[in-house]
Amino acid sequence: MDDPAAGAPAAAVKALSCPSCGGAIEIKAAGYTVTIVCQYCSSVLDVANPDVRVITEYHEAAAALEIPPGTRGTLDGIEWEAIGYMRRSEGGSYPWDEYLLFNPYRGYRWLVTDGRGWSLGEMLTRTPEWSSPSGLFVGGERYEAFFRDTPAQVDYVLGEFYWRVAVGEEVVASTYVRPGWMLSREANGSEINWTLLRLLKPKEMSEAFGVDVPPRSRPPLPHQPSPYHGTIGKVATIGFATLGLLILLLILFSGRGPLLTERMTLPQTGQVQSATFGPITLDGAYQAVSIKARAPALDNAWVDLDYALVDRRTQVSYQAFGVAERYSGRDSEGSWTEGDRSSAIKMATVPAGIYDLVVDASATRWKTNPSAMIWGSAPRTGPEPIEVEIVASTGMTFLSNVIFAGFLILIPLGFMFFRHAAFETSRKGESDFSGTAAQDDEEDE
């Protein structure tokens, strides 16, 4: 039914007496209202003619309503008055409530709820454009089909309406949605009506009509936006910005070239050998320095390395420790190896200056029979020195840090994606066009 008051002059208020019970009734939209339900005896009255007559008379008590007729509230900056109420259902199942709102200068609006949330609806004066067999366009926005043609009947009425509403009145309804919005199509033998509904926030209903709305509904409403969608965007923006900064640092602090390459020969007796290498000139205000030691002949032994990068002018030192170890042997399960013949350490933000690299190193060998090694046992003495190559260079690779940071970013992002996907699965699971519903229809056929 098209909104008869849209764009028309302001309606007058008219008073009359109910022919059934004699109660005084006020018609808020006189001149537009066709039927009204008596608030005292719930009789449906025809007020289109001067001689008001009873169409249907109900002697049951009116249902307790969340928004009684006559209640006023402000939505979108406009004051509305609730003048009519309908309880509707799909053949008695899946009931919902519809409240007719009226403003003498803005016409009619609908407040619709199924107990999970509220939507404000306005009847359209133009037919939506079809975009595909399952979609429509309204105002440049696409709406996806959600519920296919379903009978919707009137189960109870109270208040006044702009057409002759009656219990049992039935239309065929279909629904299309996009986040936050719903498009409803209702058709009977004589006309087709389109209504565009906006999902109201709980705060809006609470402030307008004092109605308490659950913050979250289960299952979600067909047009309910995912509460995680916006959070995903924020987390992704912050996360990828952080990851981009780390990659930039990786580029800035990596691969600037070697500073020196030296060798030390160490006896495998555990005796500490000390050597000073340099000079090392660092030109940048601050830079990263990496030192790598490699002992190609290391086997069943380890090398302890203490480094000190000492500024020749200030004698300020930057210290680090590294160890290279390699073990091999054979047991009942076969040959085995473990450890690494190389060791790498990293020093960050070393200031400019001329430095000496002081290295204190010792090599220690385990027993000859490695498969019978006992940690803490006395090492075997002997000459058998090994050569250790030491390479110092500016820059370092923070790749492991970047990977770890990326992993930390993916944890909350993945969690949000999971919650969003679960929400959308639950929401779309109510649709007649979901995979489950389509499969059920095929089985019924």
C-alpha positions in Angstrom: 0.0 0.0 0.0 1.5 3.3 -1.1 2.0 5.9 1.7 -1.1 8.1 1.2 0.2 10.9 3.4 3.5 11.4 1.8 3.7 14.9 0.4 0.1 15.7 1.3 -1.1 18.5 3.6 -1.0 17.8 7.4 -3.8 15.5 8.6 -6.3 16.6 11.2 -7.1 14.9 14.5 -10.7 13.6 14.7 -12.6 12.2 17.7 -15.4 9.5 17.6 -17.1 7.0 19.8 -16.7 3.2 19.3 -20.1 1.7 18.2 -19.1 -1.4 20.1 -18.2 -0.2 23.6 -18.7 3.6 23.4 -15.1 4.4 24.1 -13.7 7.7 22.9 -11.3 7.2 20.0 -9.0 9.8 18.5 -8.0 9.4 14.8 -4.5 10.9 14.4 -4.5 10.8 10.6 -8.1 11.8 9.9 -8.7 11.9 6.1 -6.2 9.2 5.5 -7.1 6.5 8.0 -9.5 3.9 6.6 -9.8 1.5 9.6 -9.0 1.8 13.2 -8.9 -0.7 16.1 -10.6 0.4 19.3 -8.1 0.6 22.1 -10.7 -0.4 24.7 -12.5 -3.4 23.1 -10.2 -4.2 20.2 -13.1 -3.9 17.7 -12.0 -3.1 14.1 -14.0 0.0 12.9 -14.5 1.3 9.3 -14.0 5.1 9.6 -13.9 5.8 5.8 -17.6 6.5 5.8 -19.4 9.1 8.0 -21.4 6.3 9.7 -18.7 4.5 11.6 -19.5 0.8 11.7 -17.9 -2.3 13.3 -16.1 -4.5 10.8 -14.9 -7.1 13.3 -15.3 -7.2 17.0 -12.8 -8.8 19.4 -13.6 -9.2 23.0 -10.1 -10.4 23.9 -7.8 -8.2 25.8 -5.4 -6.2 23.7 -1.9 -7.7 23.7 0.7 -6.0 25.9 2.8 -3.9 23.5 6.3 -2.6 23.8 5.1 0.6 22.2 1.5 1.3 23.1 -0.6 3.4 20.7 -0.1 7.1 21.3 3.6 6.7 22.3 5.8 9.3 20.7 9.5 9.1 19.9 12.1 10.8 17.8 14.0 9.0 15.1 16.3 10.7 12.6 15.4 14.1 14.1 11.6 13.6 13.4 9.0 13.0 16.0 6.7 10.0 15.3 3.6 8.8 17.0 2.7 5.1 17.1 -0.9 4.8 15.9 -1.2 1.2 14.8 0.1 -2.3 15.6 0.0 -5.6 13.7 1.2 -9.1 14.7 2.1 -11.0 11.6 3.5 -14.5 10.9 4.3 -17.1 8.3 1.1 -19.2 8.7 1.3 -18.9 12.5 5.1 -19.6 12.7 8.0 -17.1 12.9 5.9 -14.2 14.2 7.0 -10.5 14.1 5.5 -7.2 15.1 4.9 -4.1 13.0 4.1 -0.7 14.5 2.7 2.0 12.2 4.2 5.5 13.0 2.7 8.7 11.8 3.9 12.3 11.5 1.4 14.8 10.0 4.2 16.4 7.8 6.2 13.2 6.9 3.5 10.6 6.5 3.9 7.0 7.7 6.8 4.8 8.7 7.0 1.2 10.0 8.8 -0.1 13.0 9.4 -3.8 12.5 10.9 -6.3 15.1 11.0 -10.0 15.6 12.5 -9.6 19.1 16.1 -9.6 18.0 16.3 -6.0 16.7 14.3 -3.1 15.3 14.1 -1.7 11.7 12.6 1.6 10.5 10.8 1.1 7.2 9.6 3.5 4.5 7.5 2.5 1.6 9.1 3.2 -1.8 7.4 5.1 -4.6 9.6 3.5 -7.3 10.2 -0.1 -8.2 13.8 -1.3 -7.6 15.9 -2.2 -10.6 16.7 -5.9 -11.2 20.5 -6.6 -11.4 20.4 -10.4 -11.7 18.0 -13.2 -10.9 19.0 -12.9 -7.2 19.7 -9.2 -6.7 18.2 -5.7 -6.9 19.5 -2.1 -7.0 18.0 0.7 -4.9 19.7 4.1 -4.8 22.8 2.6 -6.4 23.2 -0.1 -3.7 22.9 -3.8 -4.4 20.6 -6.0 -2.4 21.0 -9.8 -2.4 18.0 -12.1 -2.2 17.6 -13.6 1.3 14.0 -15.0 1.7 12.1 -16.2 -1.3 8.3 -15.8 -1.7 6.7 -16.6 1.6 3.0 -16.2 2.7 2.7 -13.5 5.5 -0.5 -13.2 7.3 -2.0 -10.7 9.9 -2.7 -12.4 13.2 -3.7 -9.4 15.4 -4.3 -5.7 14.9 -4.7 -2.7 17.1 -4.9 1.0 16.4 -5.5 2.8 13.1 -4.3 2.1 9.6 -4.6 3.7 6.1 -6.2 0.6 4.6 -8.9 -1.9 5.6 -6.7 -4.2 7.5 -8.2 -7.5 8.8 -7.0 -10.5 10.7 -6.1 -13.3 8.2 -5.1 -10.8 5.5 -2.3 -12.4 3.5 0.4 -11.3 1.1 3.4 -13.0 -0.4 6.6 -11.5 0.9 10.2 -11.8 -0.3 13.3 -10.2 1.3 16.6 -8.7 -0.1 19.4 -7.5 2.1 22.7 -5.7 2.4 24.5 -4.8 5.6 22.3 -2.6 7.7 19.4 -2.5 5.2 16.5 -4.7 4.2 14.3 -4.5 1.1 10.8 -6.1 1.5 8.4 -6.9 -1.3 4.8 -7.7 -0.5 2.3 -8.7 -3.2 -1.3 -9.7 -3.3 -3.8 -10.1 -6.1 -4.1 -6.4 -6.7 -0.8 -4.6 -5.9 2.9 -4.9 -5.1 4.5 -2.8 -2.4 8.2 -2.3 -1.7 9.5 -1.2 1.7 13.1 -0.1 2.5 14.1 -0.8 6.1 17.1 0.5 8.0 18.4 -1.5 11.0 18.3 0.7 14.1 21.0 0.7 16.7 19.9 -0.4 20.2 20.7 3.1 21.5 18.3 4.7 18.9 15.3 2.6 20.1 16.2 3.1 23.7 16.4 6.9 23.4 13.3 7.2 21.1 10.8 4.8 22.7 12.5 3.5 25.8 12.7 0.0 24.3 15.5 -2.3 25.5 17.2 -4.1 22.6 19.7 -7.0 23.1 23.2 -5.8 22.0 23.6 -9.1 20.0 21.1 -11.4 18.5 21.4 -15.1 17.9 21.1 -16.0 15.1 21.9 -12.6 13.5 19.3 -10.7 11.7 19.3 -11.0 7.9 20.6 -7.5 7.4 22.7 -7.3 10.5 26.3 -6.1 9.7 29.1 -8.2 11.1 30.5 -6.6 14.3 33.9 -7.8 13.3 34.1 -6.3 9.8 35.3 -2.9 10.9 37.7 -4.3 13.5 39.3 -6.5 10.8 40.0 -3.3 8.8 41.6 -1.5 11.8 43.7 -4.5 12.8 44.8 -5.1 9.3 45.7 -1.4 8.8 47.8 -1.2 12.0 49.3 -4.7 11.5 50.4 -4.2 7.9 51.7 -0.7 8.7 53.8 -2.2 11.4 55.0 -5.0 9.1 55.8 -2.4 6.4 57.9 -0.4 8.9 59.8 -3.6 9.9 60.5 -4.4 6.3 61.8 -0.9 5.8 64.1 -1.3 8.7 65.2 -4.6 7.3 66.1 -2.9 4.0 67.9 0.0 5.8 69.9 -2.2 8.1 70.8 -5.1 5.9 73.6 -5.9 3.5 75.9 -2.8 3.6 79.1 -4.8 3.1 81.9 -6.4 5.1 84.1 -4.6 7.6 86.9 -7.2 8.1 87.7 -10.9 7.7 90.2 -12.5 10.0 91.2 -16.0 11.2 92.1 -17.4 14.6 93.7 -20.8 15.2 92.5 -22.4 18.5 93.8 -25.5 20.3 91.0 -27.8 21.4 92.1 -27.7 25.0 89.6 -25.1 26.3 92.4 -22.6 26.6 91.3 -19.0 25.9 93.0 -17.2 23.1 92.7 -13.4 22.7 93.1 -11.4 19.5 92.5 -7.8 18.5 91.4 -6.9 14.9 90.9 -3.5 13.4 90.5 -0.7 12.7 86.8 -0.9 11.9 85.4 2.4 10.7 81.7 3.1 11.1 80.5 6.1 9.2 76.8 6.2 9.9 75.3 8.1 12.9 74.1 4.7 14.1 74.3 1.3 12.4 73.9 -2.3 13.0 77.0 -4.6 13.1 76.9 -8.4 12.7 79.8 -10.8 13.4 79.9 -14.3 12.1 82.3 -17.0 13.1 82.7 -20.3 11.1 84.9 -23.3 11.9 84.7 -25.8 8.9 86.6 -28.5 10.7 84.7 -28.4 14.0 83.4 -31.9 15.0 82.5 -33.2 18.5 83.6 -29.9 19.9 82.5 -26.4 20.6 83.9 -22.9 20.3 83.1 -20.1 22.8 83.4 -16.6 21.4 83.4 -13.3 23.4 83.3 -10.2 21.3 84.0 -6.6 22.4 83.7 -3.8 19.8 85.8 -1.0 21.5 85.8 2.7 20.4 89.4 3.8 20.1 88.6 7.3 21.2 86.2 6.8 24.1 87.0 3.2 25.0 83.2 2.5 25.1 82.7 -1.2 24.3 79.7 -3.1 22.9 79.8 -6.7 23.9 78.3 -10.0 22.7 78.7 -13.7 23.0 78.5 -16.5 20.5 79.0 -20.3 20.4 79.6 -22.7 17.5 79.2 -26.4 18.2 79.0 -29.6 16.2 78.5 -33.2 17.4 78.2 -36.5 15.5 78.2 -40.1 16.4 76.5 -43.5 15.9 74.1 -45.4 18.1 71.7 -48.3 17.8 69.5 -46.2 15.5 72.3 -45.2 13.2 74.4 -42.1 12.6 73.4 -38.8 14.0 74.6 -35.1 13.9 73.5 -32.0 15.7 74.7 -28.4 16.1 76.1 -25.8 13.7 79.7 -25.1 12.8 78.9 -21.4 12.5 77.8 -18.7 14.9 76.3 -15.3 14.2 75.6 -12.4 16.6 74.1 -9.0 16.0 74.7 -5.6 17.6 72.2 -2.9 16.9 72.5 0.9 16.9 76.3 1.2 17.2 77.3 4.9 16.8 79.9 6.2 14.4 83.6 5.9 15.2 86.8 3.9 14.8 86.7 0.6 16.6 88.8 -2.5 17.5 87.2 -5.9 17.6 88.6 -7.8 20.6 87.9 -11.6 20.4 88.4 -14.0 23.3 87.8 -17.5 22.1 88.4 -21.1 23.2 87.8 -24.5 21.6 86.9 -27.6 23.6 86.7 -31.2 22.4 84.5 -34.0 23.8 85.5 -37.6 24.4 86.5 -39.7 21.4 83.3 -41.8 21.7 80.6 -39.2 21.2 77.7 -41.7 21.6 78.8 -42.3 25.1 79.2 -38.6 26.0 78.4 -37.5 29.5 77.7 -33.7 29.7 80.1 -32.1 32.1 82.8 -34.8 31.7 86.4 -33.7 31.3 87.5 -32.8 27.7 90.3 -34.7 26.0 93.5 -32.7 25.7 95.6 -32.7 22.6 97.1 -30.4 20.0 94.6 -30.7 17.1 94.0 -27.0 16.6 91.1 -25.8 14.5 90.8 -22.6 12.4 88.0 -20.2 13.0 87.1 -17.5 10.4 85.6 -14.3 11.8 83.7 -11.9 9.5 82.4 -8.5 10.7 80.0 -6.5 8.5 77.6 -3.6 8.8 73.9 -4.3 8.5 72.1 -7.4 9.7 69.2 -9.4 8.6 66.1 -9.1 10.9 64.2 -11.6 8.8 63.4 -13.8 11.7 62.1 -10.8 13.6 59.9 -9.8 10.6 58.6 -13.3 10.3 57.8 -13.4 14.1 56.1 -10.0 13.9 54.1 -11.1 10.9 53.0 -14.2 12.9 51.9 -12.0 15.8 50.0 -9.8 13.5 48.2 -12.7 11.9 47.0 -14.1 15.2 44.5 -11.3 16.0 43.8 -10.8 12.3 43.1 -14.5 11.9 40.9 -14.5 15.0 38.8 -11.6 13.7 38.5 -13.3 10.3 37.4 -16.5 12.0 34.7 -14.7 14.1 33.6 -12.7 11.0 33.3 -15.9 9.0 31.4 -17.6 11.8 29.0 -14.7 12.0 28.4 -14.6 8.3 27.8 -18.4 8.2 25.2 -18.1 11.0 23.5 -15.1 9.3 23.4 -16.6 5.8 22.3 -20.0 7.3 18.9 -18.4 7.8 18.5 -17.5 4.2 16.5 -19.5 1.7 19.4 -19.0 -0.7 22.1 -20.4 1.5 23.9 -23.6 0.5 22.1 -25.6 3.2 18.7 -24.3 2.3 19.3 -24.9 -1.4 20.3 -28.4 -0.7 17.3 -29.0 1.5 15.0 -27.8 -1.4 16.7 -30.2 -3.8 16.1 -33.1 -1.5 12.4 -32.1 -1.0 12.0 -32.1 -4.8 
